């Protein structure tokens, strides 16, 4: 779990906004590799939930075994946050993901890959995914973000015909 941004709430307290990082599990890597990634946004009507809520285990297992990194991101919730805050969180997580070097815990990868396993996210190989309200976040990422996602997976996403 990493903190990808800090925000002040309506009481003036600083709140950490988190993302969970799941490294690829199947591809043979050099000591430092650039990998594709999927960023997942949880559902909850934009007002409840977090990065662990309704976690799509099937999606996580599928993409990490295919050599992708998987990120499950929090975003600020309504209220007290606004839609503008959520749109900014979506933009910030994409920029954060491509700006970091990640180290995988030895337990995260198979035995042949455990020596100095580090990776970066390929900014030209990012997909976004979300369920319900998270699907709306995925649509927002496709509309407003740089780096621009190459694919969207919206699972019963709210928001209508965005793209």
DSSP file (Angstrom, degrees, kcal/mol; ACC not computed):
  #  RESIDUE AA STRUCTURE BP1 BP2  ACC     N-H-->O    O-->H-N    N-H-->O    O-->H-N    TCO  KAPPA ALPHA  PHI   PSI    X-CA   Y-CA   Z-CA
    1    1 A X              0   0    0      0, 0.0     2,-0.3     0, 0.0    19,-0.2   0.000 360.0 360.0 360.0 130.2    0.0    0.0    0.0
    2    2 A X  E     -A   19   0A   0     17,-2.9    17,-2.3     0, 0.0     2,-0.6  -0.891 360.0-122.9-122.9 154.5    1.3    3.4   -1.0
    3    3 A X  E     +A   18   0A   0     -2,-0.3    15,-0.2    15,-0.2     3,-0.1  -0.879  26.0 179.6 -92.8 119.4    0.1    6.9   -0.4
    4    4 A X  E     -     0   0A   0     13,-2.5     2,-0.3    -2,-0.6    14,-0.2   0.620  65.2  -5.9 -98.8 -12.1   -0.4    8.6   -3.8
    5    5 A X  E     -A   17   0A   0     12,-1.2    12,-2.7     2,-0.0     2,-0.4  -0.969  56.9-136.7-167.2 162.3   -1.6   11.9   -2.5
    6    6 A X  E     -A   16   0A   0     -2,-0.3     2,-0.3    10,-0.2    10,-0.2  -0.984  23.3-178.4-125.0 139.9   -2.6   13.8    0.6
    7    7 A X  E     -A   15   0A   0      8,-2.5     8,-3.7    -2,-0.4     2,-0.5  -0.913  26.5-119.2-132.6 159.2   -5.6   16.1    0.8
    8    8 A X  E     -A   14   0A   0     -2,-0.3     6,-0.2     6,-0.2     2,-0.1  -0.857  28.5-143.7 -97.9 133.2   -7.1   18.3    3.5
    9    9 A X    >   -     0   0    0      4,-2.8     3,-2.0    -2,-0.5    -1,-0.0  -0.241  37.6 -86.2 -85.5-177.8  -10.7   17.5    4.5
   10   10 A X  T 3  S+     0   0    0      1,-0.3    -1,-0.1     2,-0.1    -2,-0.0   0.646 129.3  54.5 -66.6 -14.1  -13.4   20.0    5.5
   11   11 A X  T 3  S-     0   0    0      2,-0.1    -1,-0.3     0, 0.0     3,-0.1   0.446 120.2-107.5 -94.8  -2.5  -12.1   20.1    9.1
   12   12 A X  S <  S+     0   0    0     -3,-2.0     2,-0.2     1,-0.3    -2,-0.1   0.488  74.5 138.5  89.3   3.2   -8.5   20.9    7.9
   13   13 A X        -     0   0    0      1,-0.1    -4,-2.8    -5,-0.0     2,-0.5  -0.527  56.9-116.5 -79.7 149.6   -7.1   17.5    8.7
   14   14 A X  E     -A    8   0A   0     -6,-0.2     2,-0.4    -2,-0.2    -6,-0.2  -0.761  30.7-164.1 -87.7 128.8   -4.7   15.8    6.3
   15   15 A X  E     -A    7   0A   0     -8,-3.7    -8,-2.5    -2,-0.5     2,-0.3  -0.943  12.2-137.0-115.7 132.0   -6.1   12.6    4.7
   16   16 A X  E     -A    6   0A   0     -2,-0.4     2,-0.5   -10,-0.2   -10,-0.2  -0.702  10.5-152.1 -85.2 138.0   -3.9   10.1    2.9
   17   17 A X  E     -A    5   0A   0    -12,-2.7   -13,-2.5    -2,-0.3   -12,-1.2  -0.967  23.3-156.1-112.1 124.8   -5.3    8.6   -0.3
   18   18 A X  E     -A    3   0A   0     -2,-0.5    56,-2.8   -15,-0.2     2,-0.3  -0.554  20.6-167.3-108.6 161.0   -3.9    5.1   -1.0
   19   19 A X  E     -AB   2  73A   0    -17,-2.3   -17,-2.9    54,-0.2     2,-0.4  -0.986  17.7-140.0-140.4 137.5   -3.3    2.6   -3.8
   20   20 A X  E     - B   0  72A   0     52,-2.6    52,-2.1    -2,-0.3     2,-0.5  -0.837  18.1-150.1 -96.0 136.3   -2.5   -1.1   -3.4
   21   21 A X  E     - B   0  71A   0     -2,-0.4     2,-0.5    50,-0.2    50,-0.2  -0.922  13.4-175.1-112.8 127.7    0.2   -2.4   -5.8
   22   22 A X  E     - B   0  70A   0     48,-2.8    48,-2.9    -2,-0.5     3,-0.1  -0.966  19.7-143.7-121.2 111.5    0.2   -6.0   -7.1
   23   23 A X        -     0   0    0     -2,-0.5    45,-0.1    46,-0.2    46,-0.1  -0.252  30.5 -87.4 -72.7 161.2    3.2   -6.8   -9.2
   24   24 A X        -     0   0    0     43,-0.2    41,-0.2     1,-0.1    -1,-0.1  -0.335  36.7-165.6 -61.4 150.3    3.1   -9.1  -12.2
   25   25 A X  S    S+     0   0    0     39,-2.6    85,-0.6    43,-0.2    40,-0.2   0.565  71.4  41.1-115.5 -12.3    3.6  -12.8  -11.3
   26   26 A X  S    S+     0   0    0     38,-1.1     2,-0.2    42,-0.1    39,-0.1   0.756  84.1  88.3-115.6 -26.7    4.3  -14.7  -14.5
   27   27 A X  S    S-     0   0    0     37,-0.3     2,-0.5     1,-0.1    40,-0.1  -0.513  74.3-120.0 -81.8 142.8    6.6  -12.8  -16.8
   28   28 A X        -     0   0    0     -2,-0.2     2,-0.3     1,-0.0    -1,-0.1  -0.689  39.1-164.1 -78.6 126.0   10.4  -13.2  -16.6
   29   29 A X        -     0   0    0     -2,-0.5     2,-0.1     1,-0.1     4,-0.1  -0.771  19.3-127.0-112.9 154.4   11.9   -9.8  -15.9
   30   30 A X        -     0   0    0     -2,-0.3    88,-0.4     2,-0.1     3,-0.2  -0.216  55.3 -82.2 -75.7-176.7   15.3   -8.3  -16.0
   31   31 A X  S    S+     0   0    0      1,-0.3    87,-1.0    86,-0.1     2,-0.4   0.815 124.4  21.5 -62.7 -28.0   16.5   -6.5  -12.9
   32   32 A X  E    S+c  118   0A   0     85,-0.1     2,-0.3     2,-0.0    -1,-0.3  -0.955  81.2 169.8-142.3 123.8   14.5   -3.5  -14.0
   33   33 A X  E     -c  119   0A   0     85,-1.2    87,-2.8    -2,-0.4     2,-0.5  -0.937  32.9-129.6-134.4 152.1   11.6   -3.8  -16.4
   34   34 A X  E     -c  120   0A   0     -2,-0.3     2,-0.3    85,-0.2    87,-0.2  -0.898  36.4-174.9 -98.8 128.8    8.8   -1.6  -17.8
   35   35 A X  E     -c  121   0A   0     85,-3.0    87,-3.2    -2,-0.5    90,-0.2  -0.869  27.1-108.4-125.7 155.0    5.5   -3.5  -17.5
   36   36 A X  E     -     0   0A   0     31,-0.4    33,-2.6    -2,-0.3     2,-0.3  -0.379  40.6-157.9 -71.8 162.4    1.9   -2.9  -18.6
   37   37 A X  E     -cd 126  69A   0     88,-2.3    90,-2.5    85,-0.3     2,-0.4  -0.984  20.7-149.6-145.7 153.4   -0.6   -2.0  -15.9
   38   38 A X  E     -cd 127  70A   0     31,-2.2    33,-2.7    -2,-0.3     2,-0.6  -0.996  14.3-157.4-119.5 128.6   -4.3   -2.1  -15.0
   39   39 A X  E     -cd 128  71A   0     88,-2.4    90,-2.8    -2,-0.4     2,-0.4  -0.939  13.4-158.4-106.7 121.8   -5.6    0.6  -12.6
   40   40 A X  E     -cd 129  72A   0     31,-3.7    33,-2.5    -2,-0.6     2,-0.4  -0.837   7.3-161.3-107.0 136.6   -8.8   -0.5  -10.9
   41   41 A X  E     -cd 130  73A   0     88,-2.3    90,-1.4    -2,-0.4    93,-0.2  -0.966  21.6-127.1-115.6 130.0  -11.4    1.8   -9.3
   42   42 A X        -     0   0    0     31,-0.7    95,-0.2    -2,-0.4     4,-0.2  -0.245  17.6-122.3 -73.4 159.8  -13.9    0.4   -6.8
   43   43 A X        +     0   0    0     10,-0.3    89,-0.2    90,-0.2    -1,-0.1  -0.218  53.8 124.2 -85.6-176.2  -17.7    0.8   -6.9
   44   44 A X  S >> S-     0   0    0     -2,-0.1     3,-1.9     5,-0.1     4,-1.6   0.544  88.2 -82.7 132.0  22.2  -19.9    2.3   -4.2
   45   45 A X  T 34 S-     0   0    0      1,-0.3    -2,-0.1     2,-0.2     4,-0.1   0.723  76.4 -77.4  64.6  20.6  -21.9    5.1   -5.8
   46   46 A X  T 34 S+     0   0    0      2,-0.3    32,-3.3    -4,-0.2    -1,-0.3   0.493 131.2  75.8  65.5   4.8  -18.9    7.5   -5.3
   47   47 A X  T <4 S+     0   0    0     -3,-1.9     2,-0.3    30,-0.3    -2,-0.2   0.568  93.0  31.5-123.2 -12.9  -20.0    7.7   -1.7
   48   48 A X  S  < S+     0   0    0     -4,-1.6    -2,-0.3     2,-0.0    -1,-0.2  -0.944  84.0  45.6-140.3 162.5  -18.9    4.4    0.0
   49   49 A X        -     0   0    0     -2,-0.3     2,-0.3    -3,-0.1    -5,-0.1  -0.254  50.1-136.3 101.7 174.1  -16.1    1.8   -0.3
   50   50 A X    >   -     0   0    0     -2,-0.1     3,-1.7    24,-0.1    -7,-0.1  -0.889  46.7 -68.3-156.9-175.0  -12.4    1.7   -0.7
   51   51 A X  T 3  S+     0   0    0      1,-0.3   -31,-0.1    -2,-0.3    23,-0.1   0.644 131.3  47.8 -62.4 -15.6   -9.7    0.0   -2.7
   52   52 A X  T >  S+     0   0    0      3,-0.1     3,-1.1     2,-0.0    -1,-0.3   0.552  87.2 107.3 -99.0 -11.2  -10.4   -3.3   -0.9
   53   53 A X  T <  S-     0   0    0     -3,-1.7   -10,-0.3     1,-0.3     3,-0.2  -0.490  98.0  -9.2 -72.8 133.5  -14.2   -3.2   -1.3
   54   54 A X  T 3  S-     0   0    0     -2,-0.2    -1,-0.3     1,-0.2   -11,-0.1   0.855  89.0-163.0  49.7  41.0  -15.7   -5.6   -3.8
   55   55 A X    <   -     0   0    0     -3,-1.1     2,-1.8     1,-0.1     3,-0.2  -0.325  18.1-129.7 -60.5 128.6  -12.1   -6.4   -4.9
   56   56 A X    >>  +     0   0    0      1,-0.2     4,-2.6    -3,-0.2     3,-0.6  -0.544  33.1 173.5 -84.2  80.0  -12.2   -8.2   -8.3
   57   57 A X  H 3> S+     0   0    0     -2,-1.8     4,-2.8     1,-0.3     5,-0.3   0.876  76.8  56.5 -54.3 -40.6   -9.9  -11.2   -7.5
   58   58 A X  H 3> S+     0   0    0      2,-0.2     4,-1.8     1,-0.2    -1,-0.3   0.893 110.4  43.7 -60.9 -40.1  -10.6  -12.7  -10.9
   59   59 A X  H <> S+     0   0    0     -3,-0.6     4,-2.7     2,-0.2     5,-0.3   0.927 113.3  50.9 -71.3 -45.9   -9.4   -9.6  -12.7
   60   60 A X  H  X S+     0   0    0     -4,-2.6     4,-2.3     1,-0.2     5,-0.3   0.929 113.2  45.7 -55.9 -48.1   -6.3   -9.2  -10.4
   61   61 A X  H  X S+     0   0    0     -4,-2.8     4,-1.7    -5,-0.2    -1,-0.2   0.896 113.4  50.3 -64.6 -40.2   -5.3  -12.9  -10.9
   62   62 A X  H  X S+     0   0    0     -4,-1.8     4,-0.8    -5,-0.3    -2,-0.2   0.936 115.2  39.6 -65.2 -47.6   -5.9  -12.7  -14.7
   63   63 A X  H  <>S+     0   0    0     -4,-2.7     5,-2.6     2,-0.2     3,-0.3   0.886 115.1  49.8 -76.4 -37.5   -3.8   -9.6  -15.3
   64   64 A X  H ><5S+     0   0    0     -4,-2.3   -39,-2.6    -5,-0.3     3,-1.2   0.877 110.5  51.2 -68.8 -34.1   -0.9  -10.3  -12.9
   65   65 A X  H 3<5S+     0   0    0     -4,-1.7    -1,-0.2    -5,-0.3    -2,-0.2   0.716 106.1  56.7 -73.2 -18.2   -0.5  -13.8  -14.4
   66   66 A X  T 3<5S-     0   0    0     -4,-0.8    -1,-0.2    -3,-0.3    -2,-0.2   0.376 128.9 -96.0 -90.1   3.2   -0.4  -12.2  -17.9
   67   67 A X  T < 5S+     0   0    0     -3,-1.2   -31,-0.4     1,-0.3     2,-0.3   0.595  83.3 127.8  95.7  11.6    2.5  -10.0  -16.8
   68   68 A X      < -     0   0    0     -5,-2.6    -1,-0.3    -6,-0.1     2,-0.3  -0.717  57.6-125.9 -96.7 150.1    0.6   -6.8  -15.9
   69   69 A X  E     - d   0  37A   0    -33,-2.6   -31,-2.2    -2,-0.3     2,-0.4  -0.690  26.2-146.8 -82.3 150.0    0.9   -4.9  -12.7
   70   70 A X  E     -Bd  22  38A   0    -48,-2.9   -48,-2.8    -2,-0.3     2,-0.4  -0.985  13.0-170.0-124.7 130.6   -2.4   -4.3  -11.0
   71   71 A X  E     -Bd  21  39A   0    -33,-2.7   -31,-3.7    -2,-0.4     2,-0.6  -0.975   8.3-163.6-121.7 131.1   -3.3   -1.2   -8.9
   72   72 A X  E     -Bd  20  40A   0    -52,-2.1   -52,-2.6    -2,-0.4     2,-0.3  -0.960  22.8-162.4-115.3 114.5   -6.4   -0.8   -6.8
   73   73 A X  E     -Bd  19  41A   0    -33,-2.5   -31,-0.7    -2,-0.6   -54,-0.2  -0.745  15.9-144.0-108.6 140.8   -6.9    2.9   -6.0
   74   74 A X        -     0   0    0    -56,-2.8     2,-0.3    -2,-0.3   -24,-0.1  -0.550  19.2-171.1 -81.4 160.8   -8.9    4.8   -3.4
   75   75 A X        -     0   0    0     -2,-0.2    11,-0.1    18,-0.0   -57,-0.1  -0.961  35.6 -84.8-145.5 159.0  -10.5    8.1   -4.4
   76   76 A X        -     0   0    0     -2,-0.3     2,-0.3     9,-0.2    13,-0.1  -0.331  48.9-131.8 -64.6 147.0  -12.2   10.7   -2.3
   77   77 A X     >  -     0   0    0    -30,-0.1     4,-2.0     2,-0.1   -30,-0.3  -0.719  25.4 -82.0-107.1 152.5  -15.8   10.0   -1.6
   78   78 A X  T  4 S+     0   0    0    -32,-3.3     4,-0.1    -2,-0.3    -1,-0.0  -0.608  94.5  50.1 -84.0 149.4  -19.0   12.2   -1.8
   79   79 A X  T  4 S+     0   0    0      2,-0.5     3,-0.1    -2,-0.2    -2,-0.1   0.990 118.5  19.5 -67.1 168.9  -19.6   14.1    0.5
   80   80 A X  T  4 S+     0   0    0      1,-0.1    -2,-0.2    -4,-0.1    -4,-0.0  -0.998 119.6  66.7 -89.6  -9.6  -17.5   15.9    1.6
   81   81 A X  S  < S-     0   0    0     -4,-2.0    -2,-0.5     1,-0.1     2,-0.2  -0.209  75.8-135.7 -66.8 164.4  -15.5   15.6   -1.7
   82   82 A X     >  -     0   0    0     -4,-0.1     4,-1.9    -3,-0.1     5,-0.1  -0.674  27.0-102.7-111.9 169.9  -16.9   16.9   -4.9
   83   83 A X  H  > S+     0   0    0     -2,-0.2     4,-2.5     1,-0.2     5,-0.2   0.851 124.1  57.4 -59.3 -34.5  -17.0   15.5   -8.4
   84   84 A X  H  > S+     0   0    0      2,-0.2     4,-2.1     1,-0.2    -1,-0.2   0.887 104.1  52.1 -63.6 -38.6  -14.1   17.7   -9.3
   85   85 A X  H  > S+     0   0    0      2,-0.2     4,-2.2     1,-0.2    -2,-0.2   0.915 110.3  47.9 -63.1 -42.7  -12.0   16.2   -6.4
   86   86 A X  H  X S+     0   0    0     -4,-1.9     4,-2.3     2,-0.2    -2,-0.2   0.922 110.3  51.2 -65.7 -44.1  -12.7   12.7   -7.7
   87   87 A X  H  X S+     0   0    0     -4,-2.5     4,-1.9     1,-0.2    -1,-0.2   0.888 110.8  49.7 -59.6 -38.8  -11.8   13.7  -11.3
   88   88 A X  H  X S+     0   0    0     -4,-2.1     4,-2.8     2,-0.2    -1,-0.2   0.887 107.8  53.6 -67.6 -38.4   -8.5   15.1   -9.9
   89   89 A X  H  X S+     0   0    0     -4,-2.2     4,-2.5     2,-0.2    -2,-0.2   0.913 107.7  51.2 -60.6 -42.5   -7.9   11.9   -7.9
   90   90 A X  H  X S+     0   0    0     -4,-2.3     4,-1.6     1,-0.2    -1,-0.2   0.928 112.8  45.2 -60.7 -45.5   -8.3    9.9  -11.2
   91   91 A X  H  X S+     0   0    0     -4,-1.9     4,-1.9     1,-0.2    -2,-0.2   0.912 112.9  51.3 -63.7 -42.7   -5.8   12.1  -12.9
   92   92 A X  H  X S+     0   0    0     -4,-2.8     4,-2.5     1,-0.2    -2,-0.2   0.871 106.2  53.3 -66.0 -37.9   -3.4   12.0  -10.0
   93   93 A X  H  X S+     0   0    0     -4,-2.5     4,-2.7     2,-0.2    -1,-0.2   0.905 108.2  50.3 -68.1 -38.2   -3.3    8.2   -9.7
   94   94 A X  H  X S+     0   0    0     -4,-1.6     4,-1.4    -5,-0.2    -1,-0.2   0.934 113.7  45.0 -63.5 -43.2   -2.4    7.8  -13.4
   95   95 A X  H  X S+     0   0    0     -4,-1.9     4,-0.6     1,-0.2    -2,-0.2   0.891 113.9  50.3 -66.5 -38.3    0.4   10.3  -13.1
   96   96 A X  H >X S+     0   0    0     -4,-2.5     3,-1.2     1,-0.2     4,-0.5   0.931 105.3  56.3 -64.1 -46.1    1.6    8.7   -9.8
   97   97 A X  H >< S+     0   0    0     -4,-2.7     3,-0.6     1,-0.3    24,-0.5   0.871 110.7  43.0 -57.7 -40.4    1.6    5.2  -11.2
   98   98 A X  H 3< S+     0   0    0     -4,-1.4    -1,-0.3     1,-0.2    -2,-0.2   0.557 108.3  60.9 -84.4  -5.9    4.0    6.1  -14.1
   99   99 A X  H << S+     0   0    0     -3,-1.2     2,-0.3    -4,-0.6    -1,-0.2   0.463  93.6  77.9 -98.0  -1.3    6.3    8.2  -11.9
  100  100 A X    <<  -     0   0    0     -3,-0.6    21,-0.5    -4,-0.5     2,-0.4  -0.750  65.5-139.3-113.4 153.5    7.4    5.5   -9.5
  101  101 A X        -     0   0    0     -2,-0.3     2,-0.4    19,-0.1    19,-0.2  -0.924  28.4-153.2-100.9 137.0    9.8    2.5   -9.4
  102  102 A X  E     -E  119   0A   0     17,-3.2    17,-2.5    -2,-0.4     2,-0.5  -0.884   9.3-156.3-115.1 143.1    8.3   -0.5   -7.6
  103  103 A X  E     -E  118   0A   0     -2,-0.4     2,-0.4    15,-0.2    15,-0.2  -0.973  17.6-137.9-115.1 130.1   10.0   -3.3   -5.8
  104  104 A X        -     0   0    0     13,-2.0    13,-0.3    -2,-0.5     2,-0.1  -0.704  17.6-120.4 -89.2 137.0    8.2   -6.6   -5.5
  105  105 A X    >>  -     0   0    0     -2,-0.4     3,-2.3     1,-0.1     4,-0.5  -0.464  28.2-115.5 -65.7 144.3    8.2   -8.5   -2.2
  106  106 A X  G >4 S+     0   0    0      1,-0.3     3,-0.7     2,-0.2    -1,-0.1   0.802 117.1  58.5 -55.8 -29.5    9.8  -12.0   -2.7
  107  107 A X  G 34 S+     0   0    0      1,-0.2    -1,-0.3     7,-0.0     4,-0.1   0.663  97.1  63.6 -74.6 -14.0    6.4  -13.5   -1.8
  108  108 A X  G <4 S+     0   0    0     -3,-2.3     2,-0.3     2,-0.1    -1,-0.2   0.653 104.3  43.7 -84.2 -16.0    4.8  -11.6   -4.7
  109  109 A X  S << S-     0   0    0     -3,-0.7   -84,-0.1    -4,-0.5   -83,-0.1  -0.855  91.9 -92.4-129.4 161.4    6.7  -13.4   -7.5
  110  110 A X    >   -     0   0    0    -85,-0.6     3,-2.2    -2,-0.3     4,-0.2  -0.241  46.8 -97.8 -72.9 167.0    7.7  -16.9   -8.3
  111  111 A X  G >  S+     0   0    0      1,-0.3     3,-0.8     2,-0.2     4,-0.1   0.735 118.9  61.3 -59.5 -27.7   11.1  -18.3   -7.1
  112  112 A X  G 3  S+     0   0    0      1,-0.2    -1,-0.3     2,-0.1     3,-0.2   0.613 108.4  43.7 -75.3 -10.3   12.8  -17.7  -10.5
  113  113 A X  G <  S+     0   0    0     -3,-2.2    -1,-0.2     1,-0.1    -2,-0.2   0.259  79.4 104.0-116.9  11.1   12.2  -13.9  -10.3
  114  114 A X    <   +     0   0    0     -3,-0.8     2,-0.8    -4,-0.2     3,-0.5   0.584  50.8  98.8 -79.2  -9.3   13.1  -13.0   -6.7
  115  115 A X  S    S-     0   0    0      1,-0.2    -1,-0.0    -3,-0.2    -3,-0.0  -0.689 110.0 -32.6 -86.8 113.4   16.5  -11.4   -7.2
  116  116 A X  S    S-     0   0    0     -2,-0.8     2,-0.8     1,-0.2    -1,-0.2   0.873  78.4-171.0  51.3  47.7   16.2   -7.6   -7.2
  117  117 A X        +     0   0    0     -3,-0.5   -13,-2.0   -13,-0.3     2,-0.3  -0.604  17.6 155.5 -77.3 107.6   12.8   -7.6   -8.8
  118  118 A X  E     +cE  32 103A   0    -87,-1.0   -85,-1.2    -2,-0.8     2,-0.3  -0.956  12.8 175.2-130.7 149.7   12.0   -3.9   -9.7
  119  119 A X  E     -cE  33 102A   0    -17,-2.5   -17,-3.2    -2,-0.3     2,-0.3  -0.987  18.8-152.0-152.0 161.1    9.7   -2.6  -12.3
  120  120 A X  E     -c   34   0A   0    -87,-2.8   -85,-3.0    -2,-0.3     2,-0.5  -0.852  32.6-106.7-123.1 161.8    8.1    0.6  -13.7
  121  121 A X  E     -c   35   0A   0    -21,-0.5     2,-0.7   -24,-0.5   -85,-0.2  -0.807  28.0-126.2 -92.8 131.6    4.8    1.0  -15.5
  122  122 A X  E >   -     0   0A   0    -87,-3.2     3,-2.3    -2,-0.5   -85,-0.3  -0.672  14.6-151.8 -74.5 112.7    4.9    1.6  -19.2
  123  123 A X  E 3  S+     0   0A   0     -2,-0.7     3,-0.3     1,-0.3    24,-0.2   0.662  95.0  56.3 -65.9 -14.1    3.0    4.8  -19.7
  124  124 A X  E 3  S+     0   0A   0      1,-0.2    -1,-0.3    23,-0.1   -88,-0.1   0.276 105.2  54.0 -95.5   9.6    2.0    3.6  -23.2
  125  125 A X  E <  S+     0   0A   0     -3,-2.3   -88,-2.3   -90,-0.2     2,-0.4  -0.349  74.3 130.7-141.0  56.1    0.5    0.4  -21.8
  126  126 A X  E     -c   37   0A   0     -3,-0.3    24,-3.5    22,-0.3    25,-0.9  -0.924  29.6-173.8-114.1 135.2   -2.1    1.4  -19.2
  127  127 A X  E     -cf  38 151A   0    -90,-2.5   -88,-2.4    -2,-0.4     2,-0.4  -0.918  11.4-149.1-118.2 151.8   -5.6    0.1  -18.9
  128  128 A X  E     +cf  39 152A   0     23,-2.3    25,-2.4    -2,-0.3     2,-0.3  -0.938  16.7 179.0-119.8 146.4   -8.2    1.4  -16.5
  129  129 A X  E     +cf  40 153A   0    -90,-2.8   -88,-2.3    -2,-0.4     2,-0.3  -0.974   4.4 164.0-143.3 154.4  -11.0   -0.7  -15.0
  130  130 A X  E     -cf  41 154A   0     23,-2.1    25,-2.9    -2,-0.3     2,-0.5  -0.969  29.4-128.2-168.0 155.6  -13.9   -0.1  -12.6
  131  131 A X  E >  S- f   0 155A   0    -90,-1.4     3,-2.6    -2,-0.3     2,-0.2  -0.935  73.9 -41.7-110.3 131.9  -17.1   -1.5  -11.3
  132  132 A X  T >> S+     0   0    0     23,-2.3    26,-1.7    -2,-0.5     4,-1.2  -0.325 142.7  12.9  56.0-114.5  -20.2    0.8  -11.1
  133  133 A X  H 3> S+     0   0    0      1,-0.3     4,-1.7     2,-0.2    -1,-0.3   0.844 129.2  59.3 -60.4 -31.8  -19.0    4.1   -9.8
  134  134 A X  H <> S+     0   0    0     -3,-2.6     4,-2.1     1,-0.2    -1,-0.3   0.818  98.1  58.8 -64.6 -30.1  -15.5    2.9  -10.5
  135  135 A X  H <> S+     0   0    0     -3,-0.9     4,-2.3    20,-0.2    -1,-0.2   0.875 102.5  53.1 -64.2 -36.8  -16.5    2.5  -14.1
  136  136 A X  H  X S+     0   0    0     -4,-1.2     4,-2.6     2,-0.2    -2,-0.2   0.918 107.3  51.3 -61.6 -43.2  -17.3    6.2  -14.1
  137  137 A X  H  X S+     0   0    0     -4,-1.7     4,-2.3     1,-0.2    -2,-0.2   0.898 108.4  51.8 -60.7 -40.0  -13.8    6.8  -12.8
  138  138 A X  H  X S+     0   0    0     -4,-2.1     4,-1.8     2,-0.2    -1,-0.2   0.915 109.4  49.6 -62.6 -42.6  -12.4    4.7  -15.7
  139  139 A X  H  X S+     0   0    0     -4,-2.3     4,-1.6     1,-0.2    -2,-0.2   0.915 109.6  51.8 -60.3 -42.8  -14.4    6.8  -18.2
  140  140 A X  H  X S+     0   0    0     -4,-2.6     4,-2.5     1,-0.2     5,-0.4   0.902 106.8  53.6 -60.9 -40.7  -13.0   10.0  -16.6
  141  141 A X  H  X S+     0   0    0     -4,-2.3     4,-1.5     1,-0.2     8,-0.3   0.901 109.0  48.8 -60.3 -40.6   -9.5    8.6  -17.0
  142  142 A X  H  < S+     0   0    0     -4,-1.8    -1,-0.2     1,-0.2    -2,-0.2   0.796 116.4  43.3 -70.4 -27.7  -10.1    8.0  -20.7
  143  143 A X  H  < S+     0   0    0     -4,-1.6    -2,-0.2    -3,-0.2    -1,-0.2   0.848 128.5  16.8 -85.7 -36.6  -11.5   11.5  -21.2
  144  144 A X  H  < S+     0   0    0     -4,-2.5     2,-0.2    -5,-0.1    -3,-0.2   0.528  95.1 106.2-119.8  -7.3   -9.2   13.7  -19.2
  145  145 A X     <  -     0   0    0     -4,-1.5     2,-0.4    -5,-0.4   -54,-0.1  -0.498  50.3-140.0 -98.9 151.4   -5.9   12.0  -18.4
  146  146 A X  S    S+     0   0    0     -2,-0.2     2,-0.2     1,-0.2   -51,-0.1  -0.956  97.2  48.4-134.9 119.3   -2.3   12.1  -19.5
  147  147 A X  S    S-     0   0    0     -2,-0.4     2,-0.4   -24,-0.2    -1,-0.2   0.358 101.7-139.6 -71.5 145.3   -0.9    9.5  -19.7
  148  148 A X        -     0   0    0     -2,-0.2   -22,-0.3     1,-0.1    -6,-0.1  -0.660  13.5-119.3 -84.5 127.1   -3.9    8.3  -21.7
  149  149 A X        -     0   0    0     -2,-0.4   -22,-0.2    -8,-0.3     3,-0.1  -0.305  10.7-149.2 -61.8 147.7   -5.2    4.8  -21.0
  150  150 A X  S    S+     0   0    0    -24,-3.5     2,-0.3     1,-0.2   -23,-0.2   0.624  78.3  25.0 -92.2 -16.7   -5.1    2.4  -24.0
  151  151 A X  E     -f  127   0A   0    -25,-0.9   -23,-2.3     2,-0.0     2,-0.4  -0.995  61.7-153.9-149.1 151.3   -8.1    0.4  -22.8
  152  152 A X  E     -f  128   0A   0     -2,-0.3     2,-0.5   -25,-0.2   -23,-0.2  -0.991   3.0-169.8-125.7 133.3  -11.2    0.7  -20.6
  153  153 A X  E     -f  129   0A   0    -25,-2.4   -23,-2.1    -2,-0.4     2,-0.6  -0.935  11.3-179.1-120.5 106.0  -13.0   -2.1  -18.7
  154  154 A X  E     -f  130   0A   0     -2,-0.5     2,-0.8   -25,-0.2   -23,-0.2  -0.919  10.6-162.6-108.8 114.2  -16.2   -0.8  -17.3
  155  155 A X  E    S-f  131   0A   0    -25,-2.9   -23,-2.3    -2,-0.6   -20,-0.2  -0.853  79.1 -33.2-101.3 106.0  -18.2   -3.4  -15.4
  156  156 A X  S    S-     0   0    0     -2,-0.8    -1,-0.2   -25,-0.2   -21,-0.1   0.881  94.3-172.8  44.8  47.7  -21.8   -2.1  -15.1
  157  157 A X        -     0   0    0     -3,-0.1     3,-0.4   -27,-0.1   -24,-0.2  -0.351  18.6-128.9 -71.3 144.9  -20.3    1.4  -15.0
  158  158 A X  S    S+     0   0    0    -26,-1.7    -1,-0.1     1,-0.2    -3,-0.0  -0.539  75.0  70.0 -84.6 157.4  -22.4    4.4  -14.2
  159  159 A X  S    S-     0   0    0     -2,-0.2    -1,-0.2     2,-0.0     2,-0.1   0.331  82.2-121.0 122.7  -8.7  -22.4    7.5  -16.4
  160  160 A X  S    S-     0   0    0     -3,-0.4     2,-1.4     1,-0.1     3,-0.2  -0.429  71.7  -9.7  79.9-151.2  -24.0    6.6  -19.7
  161  161 A X        +     0   0    0      1,-0.2    -1,-0.1    -2,-0.1    -2,-0.0  -0.652  70.0 153.1 -93.9  82.6  -22.3    6.8  -23.1
  162  162 A X              0   0    0     -2,-1.4    -1,-0.2     1,-0.1    -2,-0.0   0.879 360.0 360.0 -77.7 -39.2  -19.1    8.7  -22.4
  163  163 A X              0   0    0     -3,-0.2    -1,-0.1     0, 0.0    -2,-0.1   0.435 360.0 360.0-113.6 360.0  -16.9    7.4  -25.1
